[in-house]
Every structure is written in C-alpha cells, then in structure tokens.
Amino acid sequence: QMRFEESGGMLMRSGGSLTLSCRASSSFFSIFAFSWYRQVPGKQRDPVATIYRGDTTKYSEAVKGRFTISRDHAKNMVYLQMNDLKPEDTAVYFCNRPNTPDDGNWGRGTRVTVFP
C-alpha cells in the first residue's frame, strides 16, 4: 500500500512563498499521477493541483497561477511551490493519488497558516 509523508508547512505572512514536499513510497512512482489536496476544519478535502504521467499538470481555480506542482522521479518526491500566499490558503495539505476517497490511505498532512 502506497504511503505518503508530507512536510514543509509553516506559519507564513500573506504574499510569501513556500514549498511543500511529499515523499511517496512506490516502486512505480513515475507511472502514477499525484495530487495535492487541502482541508480546513469542517470542510471536505479538496484537490488543488495534480501532476499526471508525462508531467502535465492541472490546478484548481483558487490556486491557478500561484501554485506549481512538480516531482522528482529519482527521489519519489512530489512538490508544491506556493507563491503569493493568501489567508484563504490556510489549511492542512496532503498528497495522494487523484480521486482518493476520504477513507483511503492518507498521510498526516502538513499545516500551512497564512496571516494577513
């Protein structure tokens, strides 16, 4: 079963930049798509960025133009570069396969807090 370990979240000032990292345990990393999700208390976990096999990408409207997803095939790592952070980006961020259900195998996530 694939496991994910997210890191890099921290307290940030609005307008700042931050890169999140995710280590995925898989022998077939390069053939899989991966997504970054975020969740705020009381709300569902929503995808914000996806990177597909071949490294094409897709973003939610809320982060398009500000966030960039990438990956390092040699290190089994997925990254989320976050620029021009806004208070509404405050959430716990997770990585996983696309369309993973809530009862799927999730990591602990990493918390990002953005203050004005």
C-alpha positions as CSV (number, residue, x, y, z in Angstrom):
1,Q,0.0,0.0,0.0
2,M,1.4,3.3,-1.0
3,R,2.4,5.7,1.8
4,F,2.8,9.4,1.8
5,E,4.8,11.7,4.0
6,E,4.1,15.5,3.7
7,S,6.4,18.2,5.1
8,G,7.2,21.9,4.8
9,G,4.2,23.5,6.2
10,M,4.7,26.6,8.4
11,L,3.3,29.9,9.5
12,M,3.6,32.5,6.7
13,R,2.8,36.1,6.0
14,S,0.4,36.9,3.2
15,G,2.3,37.3,-0.1
16,G,5.0,34.9,0.9
17,S,6.2,31.8,-0.8
18,L,6.6,28.2,0.5
19,T,7.4,24.8,-1.0
20,L,5.7,21.7,0.4
21,S,7.3,18.3,-0.1
22,C,5.7,14.8,-0.3
23,R,7.6,11.5,-0.3
24,A,5.6,8.7,-1.9
25,S,6.6,5.1,-1.3
26,S,6.1,3.4,-4.6
27,S,8.2,1.3,-6.9
28,F,6.1,2.6,-9.8
29,F,6.2,6.3,-8.9
30,S,6.8,7.5,-12.5
31,I,3.7,5.9,-13.9
32,F,1.3,7.4,-11.3
33,A,-0.5,10.7,-11.1
34,F,-0.4,12.5,-7.8
35,S,-2.4,15.4,-6.3
36,W,-2.0,17.9,-3.6
37,Y,-5.2,18.4,-1.5
38,R,-6.0,20.8,1.3
39,Q,-8.5,20.7,4.1
40,V,-9.8,23.2,6.6
41,P,-11.7,22.2,9.7
42,G,-15.3,21.3,9.0
43,K,-14.9,21.1,5.2
44,Q,-14.0,18.4,2.8
45,R,-10.6,17.7,1.5
46,D,-10.3,19.3,-2.0
47,P,-7.6,18.8,-4.7
48,V,-5.7,21.9,-5.6
49,A,-3.1,20.5,-8.0
50,T,-2.5,17.3,-10.0
51,I,0.5,16.1,-11.9
52,Y,-0.1,13.3,-14.4
53,R,2.1,10.7,-16.0
54,G,4.1,12.7,-18.5
55,D,4.2,15.5,-16.0
56,T,1.3,17.5,-17.4
57,T,-0.5,19.5,-14.6
58,K,-3.9,20.7,-13.6
59,Y,-4.9,23.3,-10.9
60,S,-8.0,24.4,-9.2
61,E,-9.1,27.9,-10.0
62,A,-8.3,29.1,-6.5
63,V,-4.6,28.4,-6.9
64,K,-4.0,28.6,-10.7
65,G,-1.2,31.0,-11.5
66,R,0.1,30.9,-7.9
67,F,0.9,27.3,-7.2
68,T,3.1,24.9,-9.1
69,I,3.2,21.1,-8.7
70,S,6.3,19.2,-9.7
71,R,8.0,16.0,-9.0
72,D,11.4,14.3,-8.8
73,H,11.2,10.9,-10.3
74,A,14.6,9.8,-8.9
75,K,13.6,10.7,-5.4
76,N,9.9,9.7,-5.4
77,M,9.1,13.2,-4.3
78,V,6.2,15.5,-5.2
79,Y,6.4,19.2,-4.5
80,L,4.0,22.1,-4.3
81,Q,5.5,25.6,-4.8
82,M,3.1,28.1,-3.4
83,N,3.6,31.8,-4.3
84,D,1.6,34.9,-3.3
85,L,0.1,33.1,-0.4
86,K,-3.3,34.3,0.9
87,P,-5.0,33.8,4.2
88,E,-7.5,31.6,2.4
89,D,-4.7,29.2,1.6
90,T,-4.6,28.3,5.3
91,A,-5.2,24.6,5.5
92,V,-3.7,21.2,6.1
93,Y,-2.1,20.0,2.9
94,F,-2.0,16.3,1.8
95,C,-0.7,14.5,-1.2
96,N,-2.1,11.3,-2.6
97,R,-3.3,9.7,-5.8
98,P,-6.1,11.6,-7.6
99,N,-9.7,10.8,-6.5
100,T,-8.6,9.1,-3.3
101,P,-11.6,8.7,-1.0
102,D,-11.7,10.0,2.5
103,D,-11.3,6.5,3.9
104,G,-8.3,5.9,1.7
105,N,-4.7,5.7,2.9
106,W,-3.7,9.3,3.9
107,G,-0.6,10.7,5.5
108,R,-0.7,13.2,8.4
109,G,-0.5,16.2,6.1
110,T,1.4,19.4,6.7
111,R,-0.2,22.6,8.1
112,V,0.1,25.9,6.4
113,T,-1.1,29.0,8.1
114,V,-1.1,32.4,6.3
115,F,-1.7,35.5,8.3
116,P,-2.5,38.9,6.8
